[in-house]
């Protein structure tokens, strides 16, 4: 039998891990466990990836893992491999790359982190396009949409006021035409 102790789990969460999930990986096919215990982790692979990530956060509040959503990809190893290759080579998660185009990475961050009661979320767009910036709680419920509009290439900053929020861990997610980045922040009151 395999014995796993709590210090083993903390050690595991101290490692650098990237979890990539396809935003269209929401089918309940015959290869997916659908028993009650499995469904408690989510009804599909997309939800189960978030569950796994959130468990890491619960074990280690200083988690350095990244959760990256790959737009419009289901349970498709070929498109996920292309996206993973793009990320490894160029730091992006686009599967919609034109020939001879080198994709550019968006930069997203917040400061201060941890924060009380406000923080600034900054991001850099390498190309113009539609941008959505949302904040979620630890359970994945959307708290607020800070940006949902067309933006030109450049650097942007948005202030988040946490006065009406409880102390805890939150996630902010930036979605552009080609990439999705999700980062963690902590509100300490």
HUTA-V769381 format. One line per field, one symbol per residue. ss: DSSP state (H for helix, E for strand, - for the rest). psi: psi as a letter, one per 30 degrees, with the letter a starting at -180 (. if undefined). Layout:
ss: ???
psi: ???
This chain:
ss: -----HHHHHHHH----EEEEE-------------HHHH-----HHHHHHHHHHHHHHH------EEEEE------HHHHHHHHHHHHHH----------------EEEEE---E--EEEEEEEE---EEEEEEEEE----EEEEEEEEEE--EEEEEEEE------EEEEEEEE----EEEEEEEE--
psi: lkjklefeeeeeffljkkjkkkfgiglilffkkgleeeffflfleeeeeeeeeeeeeeejfgkglkjkkjkgkbijeeeeeeeeeeeeefglgkgiklkgkjkkkkkkllkljlljfllkkllkkfllakkkjlklafggkkekjekilkklkaklkkkkjgegllkaklkkkkkafflkkklklkjj.
